[in-house]
Amino acid sequence: MRCCFILLGMLPAMMLQFLLASGSCDAYAQSVQGINQKDARGRKQGFWKKIEQGSVKYEGNFVDDKPVGEFKYYYPGGVLKAKTYFTGTNDLSRTVTFHRNGKMMARGNYRGNLKDSVWVYFNEEEQMVSAIAMKEGKRHGLSRTYYPGGQTDEDLYFASDVKHGEWQQYFPDGTLKLKARYVEGKLQGLMQTFHANGKVMISGTYKDSLKDGIWMYFDENGFAQKKETWAKGFRINEVYLDKKLLEEVRRLDSIKQ
């Protein structure tokens, strides 16, 4: 800082007032020390360290105004927020981000400023929570979420950020919990949910995300309990196939009345 004031004392009064008013003393001192340099065409060259409100925001090297090699980004206060390695080819870069406790938050690639690869996300204990395929900044392909133990929780496919393809959910032991299909953002065709023992719980069809057709409900032993008929999201008929269930429904209805 003493060096900075010596340098400032050598500047014209107008420039001195500007630097003091803008808090640019550190930036000027860095510049004369050989960092934060620009060439005659105004392009960033060499090592740069950007400081905002007294804290380093990022640091890394530029060649002809383009970042090259490893860059580090920081939270206010100096805690590492991210590391990015710029490959210098096709605007591709690899990034790892961090929680404030230092644990990894996410990792994946950028192409330009857009996420473009499978991005893997972690909680503050560094347990994987999801893996999402990205293309040009949009979800494209498989998006998978995980239980805390690492088992697959849900698989869902996207096309340019729109749900499109198979949708499946799982119990923690890997047994199928739900299966259905999206077509251009809408549920279409058969959907089934399952009991933990693998038996079908509910089976029915969708048309444009509306229930349409026959819906069947089963107990854990596979016995049919109820049948519903739907048309464009409206239930037009309901039949109880299990006498005990029908009696229980009637009992509950009488209590409500």
N, C-alpha and C positions, 0 to 999 in steps of 0.2 A: 504494500500500500504506500510506503514512503517513496518508493521508486515511482509510483503512479503520480504522486503529487509533484515530484521533481519534473516529470515529463509534462504535466499539466502547466507548470509554471513557465514552460518554454513556448506555450501555445498562445495565439492571439486571443484577446479578451472575449471576442464573440464566440469562438469555438469553445473556450473554457466554460462560458456560461451554459452552452448547450450540453456539454458533457456532464456537468454537475447537475443540471436540471433533469436530464434523462437517465441518470444513474449509469452512465456508460464508461465510467472509469475503469472497471474491470475489463470490459470488452476492449478498450483501447490498449490497456497494458498487455492483454493477451495478443493483440494484433502486432504490437511492436516486438513481442517475444517470439514471433514466427508462427503463431496459430491464428485461426480465423482469418485467413488470407484470401483475397480475391485477385484474379489476374486483371489485365488491362481491359478485358471484355466484360468484367463484372462477374465472372464465374468463380465459384468456390473452389479452392485448391488446397490440398493438404489436410492437416488435422484441424478439426473444428470442435469447439466445446461451447454449447449454447447454455447461457445462464439466465434464469428468470427468477426474480424476487429472491435473489441470493442463493438459489439452488441450481445445480446442474440439471438441465432437462435432457440433453443427449450429448454424446461425444462419439466421433468417428472421423473417417477420412473421406475426402472428396477428390475426384478427378474430373475436371471439366464440368463442375456443378452436379456430378452424379455420385451418389454414395458408393463406396467400394469397401469390401471386406466387412469386418465386424463393427456394428454400432451398438452402443449401450444407451438405454433410456431409463430414466429414474422417476420415482414418485417424488413429490415435494418433500424435502428433508434428506434426500440422498439414497433412499432404499431402491435397489435395483428393480425395475419394472419389466424390462424386456431386453433380449439380445436378438439382433437381426444380423444375418450374414448375407451380404449382397454378392451374388455370384458374378455379376457383370455380363450375364448372357440372358437375352430375352426378358429383361426386367424381372427375372426370378430372384426371390430372396427367401431365406429360411428363418423362421422366427420362433423363439421360445419366450413366453410371458410368465411372470411370477406373481404370486400373492405377496402381500406385504410381509408375511412371515418367512419369505424366502423359498417356499415350496412352489414347484411348477404349477402354473395355472392352465397353460395350453401350449401346443406346439403344432406347427404346420407351415405351409408355404404361401407366399404372396406372389402374384404376377402383377406388377405395377402396384397399385394400391388395393387390389382386390384379392380376397382369399381364393386360393386355387390349388386344392389338394385335399386329402383327408386331414381334418383338424381334430385333434384329440384334446379333451378337456379334463381337468382334474379338480378335486375339491382341495380345501386347505390342508388336508392330511395327505395330499398327493395320491388319493385314490381316484382311479379313472371313472368318470361319470358319463362320458359320451364320446362318440367318434362320428364325425359328420363329414360326408363327402361334399366338397365345395367346387364350383366351377364359375369363374368370372364373378365371384362375390355372392353367388346364390347356391342354395342347397341343391345338389344334383347327384343322384345316386343314393346309396344307403346311408341313413342316419340311424345310429344305434345308441341306446342308453343302457347303463349298467346298474346292477344292484351294488351296494357298498362292498360286497365280497368279490366283485368282479364278474359275476354271472350276468349273462345278457337279460335285460329287462324287456326291451322293445326294439323291434326292427321296423323301419318305415322308410319307404322310397319316395324320392322327390325328382321332379324334372323342372329345372329353372324355378325353384322355390315353390312349386305346386306339388301337392301330394299326388303321386302317380305310381302305382305298382302295389306290391304285396305289403300288408300290414299284419304284423304278428307280435303278440305279447307272450311272456313266459313266466311261469312260477320260478322261485329261486333255485329249485332243483333241475330246471331245464325243461320241465313238462310244459307243453303248449297250453296257453291260457286263452288266447283269442287268435282268430285268423279271419282276414277280410281283404278286400281289394279296393283301392282308389283308382279312378280313371279321371284324369284332368281335374283333380280336386274334389271329386264327389265319390261317395261310396256306391259301388255297383256290384250286384250279384250277391252271392252267398256270404253271410257272416255266421261264424260259429264261436261260441264261448264254451269253455270246458271246466269241469270240476277238477280238483287237484289230483284225483285218481285217473284222469285222462278221459273220463266219460263226458259225452256232450251234455252241456247244460242248456244252451239255447241255440236254436238254428233257425235262420230266416233269411230273407232276401231284401236287398235295397235296390232302389232305382232312383238315381240322382239324389242320393243321401236321404231318401224317404223310404220308410218301411213299405213294402209292396209285396203281397202274396201271403203265403202260409208261414206262420211262425210257430215253432214247437218248443216246449219247455220240458226238461227231463230232470229226474232226481239223480242222486249219486250212483244209483244202481242201474240207470239207463231206462227206467220206466217213465213213459210219457205222463205228464201231469196236466198240461194245458195246451190247447190249440187256439191260435188266433188267426184271423183273416184280416189283412190290411190292404188298403187301396190308396196310393199316393199320400201316405203319411197318416191316414185316418183308419182307426180300427173299426171294422164293420161287423165283426162277430167274435165271440169268445166262448170256448167250450172247455169246461173242466173235465178231464179224463180220470182224475184221481178223486174218488168219493170222499176220502178223508180231507183232502185239500179243499174240496167244494164245501164241505160242512164247516171247515175252519173259516173260509171266506164269508160264508153266510153268518156265522157267529159274530165275526168282527163287524160286518155291516150292520147287524142288529144293535150292537153296542154304540156305533156311531149315530144311529137314529135315536 
